[in-house]
């Protein structure tokens, strides 16, 4: 299952992680966010133990969202060693996530 990243745990769960981390910025009221929710869950299962995958609810965690200048959702950040290394914005097919993850793991 995808983790729930928050303003409180973002530093330890994401920035301090030695794994590639995929962060889905989303909101309850966002249709495209709800559309990719199941894809994020599938990826979390498929890459369990290899990639840290989770979600940030922008309505509940405004600090993290502001820190990364999130203005459009869904926004998916790929973070490695505390740095944003790639980004996807908008609803995307699963294959796009897999391509990004695979290229960043190598």
N, C-alpha and C positions, 0 to 999 in steps of 0.2 A: 504494500500500500504506500502511496505517496505520503511523504512526511508533511506536517504542517509547520512551515517556517513562520516565525513571528518577529516583531521588533525585538523581543526579549532574547530569542535564541539564535538569531541570524548570524551573529559573530561566531558562536561556537559551532553551530551546525553547518554553516556554509563557508564562511571566510577562513575558519581554522581547519577545515577539512582537507585531507590530503588526496581526496578523490575529486574527479570531475563532478560538479553539481549542476543540475538542471533545475531552474527556479521558474515556476509558472506564476506570474502575477495575474490575478483574476478577481472577479466580484460576482456575488450571487445574482445580481440583476443583468449580467452580461450574457447574452445569448451565445455568441461565438465562444466565450469562456466555458460555458456549460457544454458546448459541442465538443471541445477538445479534452474535457475532463476525463472521459473514459480512456482516451489515448494516453494521457499522462499516467493513469493508473496501470495500464498495460505495460508501459515502458518501465515503471517502477518495479513491477514483477519480473519482467524480462532481464533487467539489468541489476537486480538485487545483488548487493555485495560488490558490484563493480562500479556503479554510478549512484551518487546521492541524488534522489529525485524528490522534489516537494513543491508545495504551493504557498503563495503568500496572498491572503485576502487583503486587497488594497484598502477596503473600507475599515478593516479592523487594525491594520498595521500601516498607518500613514508614513511613519518615519522611514522605514526601509524603502517604500515606494518613492518617497521624495529624494532619498539619498541616490537613487539610481535614475532619477528623472523620468519615471514611468508616467506617460501621459495618455498612452493608448493601451487598451487591454483587449484580448490577452497579449501579454508580452512575456516571452520566454528568454531568460538569460542563461548563458552557459558560463559557469564560473570555475576557474582552475587556479589553485594557489592564491585565492583571494582576489583574483582579477577577472573581469568580464572578458572572455575570449571570443564570444559570438552571441548573436541575438536573433530571435525570430519575432515578428509582430503579426498579430492576426491569426485566425484559425488556419491551420496547416494540415496537410495529410500526414499520417504517421510516418510515411517514408522519408519526409523531410527531416523529422526529428532523428530517425535512425541514422540517416546520412551524416548529420552534424555530429551526433554522439560518436559514431564509428570513426570519423575523421579526427575527432579530438582525443580519442582514446589511444591513437597510434603515435 
